[in-house]
């Protein structure tokens, strides 16, 4: 079966949100990892970012998510997986009065996953080290640290940040023993 590549204008600001949505599409809920890139939830996520939500498209998004999560956590070199996805993908420039517009030409079922990889690359280039996993080891979410000092640790200060601080406080209290 021959798949005809389709073109799409590359929209980078939206793609940073797409990157985080895909990276964070397998959250831990009540201690169990859940999967959001399947069924209606997966279709809704894909269509929100210009995809179709087909089973093939969702499979590529899951594959890219796993590869990028491993790369970001430093657990594996998943570049082979990413290079395989990027085959038959081309960026075509078009001159406009204000500069260049770039069109992504890729097989339709891979286009959204390719945009995720492109967004990851751009974030790594423009904000090295700022894309990271949440410091809460019981969490499976990721964040882009936009803080000035670059010290953000948690996906959410209200959730993981407070939990981690409460754990530290409780362990210090246990170590110091009962108060007199």
N, C-alpha and C positions, 0 to 999 in steps of 0.2 A: 504494500500500500504506500503510495506516495502522498506525503503531506505537503501541501502548498504553504510556504511561509507567508505570514501576514505581516503587515507593517503597523506600527503604532508609535505615536509621538512619545518620547521619553519624558516623563513627568517626575523629576527627582524629589521635590519637596514632599509629595504624597508618598513616594516610595520609601522614605525613612519610616513612616507610619506603617507601611506594608511590611517592612523588615521586622519591626517589633511585633506586629500582629502575628506573623508567621513564627518567629522565634518563641513567642509566648503562647502558642496554640496547643501546648501540652502541659497545662498547669497541674500542680499537685493539689488535690482536693481531699480533705480528711485523710491525708497520708497516702493517697493513691493517685498515680499519674493518670490524667484524663486525656482524651484525644478529641480535639475540636476540628481537625481537618478531615472529617468524614461526614457523610450524610448532609442533612439540611444545614447544620452549623458550618460545615466546610464550604458548602455552596454559597451561603450568605457571606462568609468572609471573602471568598474569591470574587464574588460579584461586586462587593463593596469597593474593591480595588480594580475593577475593570476586567476581571476574569469571567469564566463561564461556570465554574464549579463542576466540570465533568469529572468522572472518576480518574481519568488519566491526568488531568491538571492537578487534582488533589494529591495524587500519588507523587507527582514531581515536587509539589510543595512540601510534603512530608519528608521526602528524600533530602531536599535542600535544607530543611529545618534541622534534621539530624546531623548532616555534614557541617553546617555552620555552628551548631551548638558544640559539636566536638572541637572544631577549630578554635572557637572563642574560649572554651575551657582549657585548651591546650592538651586535650586528650588524644588527639589523633591528627594525622595529616590526611584530610579528606579532600584534597585538591583534585584527585583523580575523579571523584564523584562529580565535583563541580565542573571540571573540564568536559566530562562526558555530556553533561546537561547543556553546556555552552556550544556544543557542536552545531553547525548550521545556523549560527546566530551571527548577525551582522548589524553594525550601527551605520546608517547611511546619513551623511551630512546634507543639509539643504541650506543654502545661503538665503538670508532674509535681510531686510534693511537694518536690523539691529544686531546681526551676528548670525551664528549657526543654530539651526534646529537639528536635532538628531532624531532619526526614526529607527526604532528597533524592528528588525526583520528576523522573525523566528517562527518555528512551528507553533501553531496556536496553543496546543496543550502544554507547551514549555514556556511560553512568553511570560507568564506571571512569575514563575520560578526564576527565570533569567533576570527579571526586574529585581527580585529579592537579592540575588547574588550581586547585581550591579549596585544596589543600595548599600549592601554590606561593604563592598569595595570602596565606595565613596566615603562612607563613615570612617572606615579604617584609614583612608588617605587624609581626610580633613580633620579627624579627631582621633589620632592614634591612641589606643589604650582606653578610650572612653566607652566603648561597647563592651559590656561585661555581664557575667552572670551575677545574680543576686548573691550577696554574702551569706544569706541564710541557707545553709546546706540542705534544709528541708524544703526549700522552694525550688522551682524549676523555671523561674522567670529571668528575663534579661532586662537591662536598662542601658540607655545612652546617657552617660554622665555629662550634663551640660553645666554643672556647677563651675564657678570660677576656679576654685583650687583643684578640681578634679578628684575629689575625695568621696563622692557618693558611693555608697556600698549596697543599698537595698533597692529593690524594685519599687517599694513603697515605704515611706517613713511611717505612715499610719498603720501599716500591717506588719511587714517584716522588721522594720526598724524598731518599733515598739516591742515586738516579741523578743528580739535579740537583746535589747536593753533590759527587759524584764528578766530574761534568763540570767544575764550577767549579774544583775542586782540580787536575784535569788541565790545564785551560787556564792556570791560574796557574803550574804547573810548567813548561809549555812556554814561557810568556812570560819566566820568570826564567832559562831556559837550563839547561844541565847544571851540576850542582853540582860543586865542586872538591874 
